[in-house]
Every structure is written in structure tokens, then in C-alpha cells.
Amino acid sequence: MSTRRTIACADELLGTIVDELEAQGRLDSTYLILVSDHGHLGGRQRHLTNFDLADEFFFKPRILDSHGNWIGGGLGVSVRMHRLNNRHPGDSSKEFVFIDGDCDGAARIFLPRGHYHSRDWSGPNRPADLLNYRLDEQRAPVNLPVSLASIRAVQGSRTVAPPIDLVLMKLTDHSILITTCDRGDAVIERRPGTRSRWDYRYQVVTNVRPATDGSVLYDRVIGATADPLGLTQLYSPSFLNNYHDEREWLERTAATRYPDAVVALTRHLLWDEALRAREAEFAPDLVVTARPEWYFGTDASPGSMHGYPLPEATNATWFVSGPNVRRGTRVETPCRLADLTPTILDMTGLWDDERDTVKVPPGSRYHEQFDGRPIRALYAQS
């Protein structure tokens, strides 16, 4: 009910703004833009099932059989979140796992560097260490991406199902690994582009393994029939073997189950050079996304959540009205929220097509190129 009241209040305030613009004779020369920062998933057919990632997987002690095999429970480590601090006796104040995302469709995981008891929080782990993460001297190292993807939990009253969809891990400054429990693994690579800032390639891989230098090795799969994002069923091996710019990936994947994911998923883990100094403090070791009927939280939710790389959560609302804007029309051109600012600059005559940035006075220094582009399909033909 609070959401509906907020929408009703916003609608009333918008009416007040429109009335005032009309009274001043400025309505016909004013652009009005309404945009959401994301979509939402869940709440239409059923309640989302919660999976308590912090408690069920990380905090609960392991259950071992008489032979020392892991048959249940979690990793048995202390966990911190924004509103939670579960600590095992004997763990120091620097021995814990931090999870960012306690009520969402995605969660970011931060771990002590090297091994759990290192007390080293100087930056993200090496990728090989996450495939062979040491919890203590008594237990065998854990392959964290595979272990997370393989979790099973009770959904509803009877069904046992995997709550985690994708596990993301940084491999290098220009590549990430996607791990799933039922569709294999894939690597997204990027390189500097010619028509856009980056070009990207998506390839299915297998036999992912740690190397002695801290990196990760893998073998490429030729002729794969399944993959984490479902792209091998849509595009030829020759297309997937090559790099493509950001706009082509957006247009090719806009109508898929993971729209724009080849580009968007890398944003979690690959940092631009201008922000590299902040990576050690803010970059997660792993990112996990929930399956469509799940979310990461402590209680089942009757409402909806965001953060998923799925259409319901990534498709934002964008309404535009103003001079020469097509009326009552839905524009089907695939776009990103990064296109919003260039579109506004274009409306006001401040966009420089030649340099893909804002116009500046003669003799001034040009700003860095924008990630987005103006959306001009919203205009009526003049």
C-alpha cells in the first residue's frame, strides 16, 4: 500500500508541475521525462522464496559423515552484513565473510585474502585462490564458485531446487568467469574497441582449474549446445568466436532471457582505469544472482525484488513528452539507462555527434566520451 500511495502522490505532484508550466506558457517547449532506475521481478504469480545466503551457506557449521565427507550444513564461518553480524567463537574481528545484498536478487561476496584466517583485507583474492579457498587446516579447500552454484534449498513445502543462478568471478582485468550448476561455464572477455569503448567476446569453457601463478586455466568448448546465458542456441559459433561492440551485443541480446548481459555482467567486476584506485576497497570477490523464483533474504517476500540480470528486473520504465516527441507511441529501440544523459543533452542542443560527448565552447577541453548515445527514435519525423 505504501508503494501505491507514493505513486499516487507523485502523480498528483506531476499534475501540479504540468498545470504551472501551462499557466506560464512554457509547457509546449518543455521536455518531461519519467524514468525508473530498474525493473522488478516477482509478486505476480507467487511469492518469492528466500534463501538466506549468509546463514545457510556461510555461517552454519558443516555436517560431516564418519569418513569426513561434507553432507550438509554450511562453511562454518563468521558472517557480516549491513544489518547482521554472526560470529563464531574463536574468530577474530578480522575473520569473517562480508555479504552485500541482504534483500535482493543479487549479492556481492567479500572474503579475507588468500585464506579465511589470513585477516588480510587489502583487496580481492586471486582467482585461483577462490577455486581452492582454504577455510582451515583440517578441511580440504573449497571451490567457491562451484559450491555456490551447487547449493540446493527447499522451495515451498516440498521441492528442493537450486536458488543460485549465476556465479561471477573476475579472471583478469579484462575477463570474467560465469559458473552455473546446470548450464556449464562461460568466459566474457573485453578489449578496447574502435566504435565503442570496449568490444566483447562470449565463449563457453570447461575444465576450469587453478594455475600455480594464481590465475585460472580453462578449455574452450567447440560446438557447445548449452551455456549460462543461452546464447549458443541463438547464434553461430563464428559469431561467438569474435568480438563485437557494446551496441551490437545490446541489440542482439535485448529480447533474450539475459538482456545485455554480456556487457552488463562485466560491470560488476571489471573496473575502468579511472576507478582502479578504488578497486582494492570496493571490488567483491564473487557476485551471485538468484534464480527467478528466489531472492537473497531472511523471509519470504510477497512483493518483488530487483538486481537480477533478467528482463523483469533490467527493463526500466522511460516516459518522454515534449517538442516533436511522438505521442502515444512505444519506441522499441533497445537502449540503456546510460543513454539517458546523452538524450537530454541532445534535446537541449548540447550533444556533439562527432566526439560522442557534450559540446564545449571553442578552445575548451572536451570531456571524455560518454558510454551512452542519444535515443532519437522517440521524435516524430519533421
JOURGI-V579009 format. One record per backbone hydrogen bond with DSSP energy under -1.0 kcal/mol. CO is the residue of the C=O (numbers start at 1). NH is the residue of the N-H. Records with the same first field share a line. If there is no record, write none. Layout:
# JOURGI-V579009
CO->NH  NH
This chain:
# JOURGI-V579009
1->5
2->6
3->7
4->8
5->9
6->10
7->11
8->12
9->13
10->14
11->15
12->16
13->17
14->18
15->19
16->20
17->21
18->22
19->23
20->24
21->26
22->25
26->29
27->30
32->321
34->319
41->305
46->43
48->301
49->295
51->53
52->56
53->57  58
54->59
55->60
57->75
58->77
60->76
63->71  72
65->68
69->65
72->63
78->97
79->86
80->99
84->81
86->79
88->91
92->95
97->80
98->110
100->108
104->296
105->290
107->288
108->100
109->285  286
110->98
113->115
115->118
120->113
126->130
127->131
130->144
133->142
134->116
142->133  144
143->147
144->148
145->149
146->150
148->151
153->161
159->155
161->153
163->291
166->289
167->179
168->287
169->177
172->175
174->190
175->171  172
176->188
177->169
178->186
179->167
185->205
186->178
187->203
188->176
189->201
191->199
197->193
199->191
200->244
201->189
203->187
204->221
206->219
209->217
211->214
214->128
215->211
217->209
219->206
231->234  235
236->240
237->241
239->242
244->200
245->249
246->250
247->251
248->252
249->253
250->254
253->256
258->261
260->264
261->265
264->267
265->268
266->269  270
272->275
273->276
275->278
276->279
278->282
279->283
286->109
287->168
288->107
289->165
291->294
293->49
295->51
296->104
301->48
305->41
306->105
310->313  314
311->315
312->40
313->39
314->316
317->36
319->34
321->32
322->325
324->380
336->339
337->340
339->343
340->344
341->345
342->346
343->347
344->348
345->350
346->349
350->359
352->356  357
356->370
357->352
361->364
376->379
378->326
